[in-house]
Structures are given as C-alpha cells and as structure tokens.
Amino acid sequence: MRARWSDAWILAAVDWAADADLAKIIAAADAINHAIPTIEEVEHAIQFLGASGLVRYPDNSLHLTDEGRRACKRTETKDISPPSTVYTRS
C-alpha cells in the first residue's frame, strides 16, 4: 500500500482533534483543508497509518501512537513553506 497525500491530511486531523472520534476528525480535516475527506480517503488513511504504526483505532476513535506524535511534532517544528521571493521594480 502506497502513501497518499490524504493520509498526511488525516494524520494532521487526528493530531489536531486530539485523538477523537471520526466525526471530530472529519471536522478537523475540514478546518485544515476546507474540504471533507471522502470515505475512500479516510479508509485508506486508517489502513495505511495503522499499518505504519502512526495511529491506532480502538473504540471507534483514532489515536496517535507515540511514533505518530513524534512524526507530527517533527513536521510542526520544520519550516516547510517555500522561501518568499521579493520582487523589485526595475
């Protein structure tokens, strides 16, 4: 199974929703990306992130594992924005 960009989106939503039920995670995904993930995107993310050891899903909710928390923390501490370009008039 290959990673999809929506897996990272769902991982961020699980982090942002602070280990919540699916409805809260979908609401967090909407807040992050201004879109509702499809059922296929959510199912793939749960399978991929679970198999990767980044989330666990007991009791109809998603929780970050310790490795999932570390991955989110590493992402939050890096500046992933492209450098801004300053334009000057000639």
C-alpha positions as CSV (number, residue, x, y, z in Angstrom):
1,M,0.0,0.0,0.0
2,R,1.4,3.4,-1.0
3,A,1.0,6.6,0.9
4,R,-1.3,9.3,-0.5
5,W,-1.3,13.0,0.4
6,S,-4.7,12.5,2.0
7,D,-3.0,10.2,4.6
8,A,-1.0,13.1,5.8
9,W,-4.1,15.2,5.9
10,I,-5.9,12.7,8.1
11,L,-2.9,12.3,10.3
12,A,-2.8,16.1,10.8
13,A,-6.5,16.0,11.6
14,V,-6.1,13.2,14.2
15,D,-3.3,15.3,15.8
16,W,-5.4,18.5,15.7
17,A,-8.6,16.8,17.0
18,A,-6.5,15.4,19.9
19,D,-7.4,11.7,19.5
20,A,-11.1,11.9,18.8
21,D,-14.0,10.1,17.2
22,L,-14.4,10.0,13.5
23,A,-16.8,12.9,13.4
24,K,-14.4,15.2,15.1
25,I,-11.5,14.1,13.0
26,I,-13.5,14.8,9.8
27,A,-14.4,18.3,11.2
28,A,-10.7,18.9,11.9
29,A,-9.8,17.7,8.3
30,D,-12.4,20.2,7.0
31,A,-10.9,23.0,9.1
32,I,-7.4,22.2,7.9
33,N,-8.2,21.8,4.2
34,H,-11.6,23.4,3.7
35,A,-12.9,20.1,2.4
36,I,-14.5,16.9,3.7
37,P,-12.4,13.8,3.0
38,T,-14.1,11.0,1.1
39,I,-14.9,7.6,2.6
40,E,-12.1,6.1,0.5
41,E,-9.6,8.7,1.7
42,V,-10.5,8.0,5.3
43,E,-10.5,4.2,4.9
44,H,-7.1,4.3,3.1
45,A,-5.6,6.6,5.8
46,I,-6.8,4.4,8.6
47,Q,-5.4,1.3,7.0
48,F,-2.1,3.0,5.9
49,L,-1.5,4.9,9.1
50,G,-2.4,1.9,11.2
51,A,-0.1,-0.4,9.3
52,S,2.7,2.2,9.6
53,G,2.3,2.4,13.3
54,L,1.3,6.0,13.4
55,V,-2.3,5.6,14.6
56,R,-4.4,3.1,16.5
57,Y,-8.2,2.8,16.4
58,P,-9.8,1.4,19.5
59,D,-13.4,2.1,20.4
60,N,-14.5,3.9,17.2
61,S,-11.9,6.6,17.6
62,L,-8.4,7.3,16.2
63,H,-5.4,7.9,18.5
64,L,-1.9,8.8,17.6
65,T,0.7,6.3,18.7
66,D,4.0,7.6,20.2
67,E,5.6,7.4,16.8
68,G,2.6,9.3,15.3
69,R,3.1,12.0,17.9
70,R,6.8,12.2,17.1
71,A,6.1,12.4,13.3
72,C,3.6,15.2,13.8
73,K,6.0,17.1,16.2
74,R,8.8,16.8,13.6
75,T,6.5,18.3,11.0
76,E,5.3,21.1,13.2
77,T,8.9,22.2,14.0
78,K,10.1,22.4,10.4
79,D,9.5,25.3,8.2
80,I,8.1,23.7,5.1
81,S,7.0,26.9,3.5
82,P,8.9,27.9,0.4
83,P,11.1,31.0,0.9
84,S,9.3,34.1,-0.1
85,T,10.5,35.9,-3.1
86,V,11.0,39.6,-3.0
87,Y,10.2,41.3,-6.3
88,T,11.6,44.7,-7.1
89,R,10.7,47.1,-9.8
90,S,13.3,47.7,-12.4
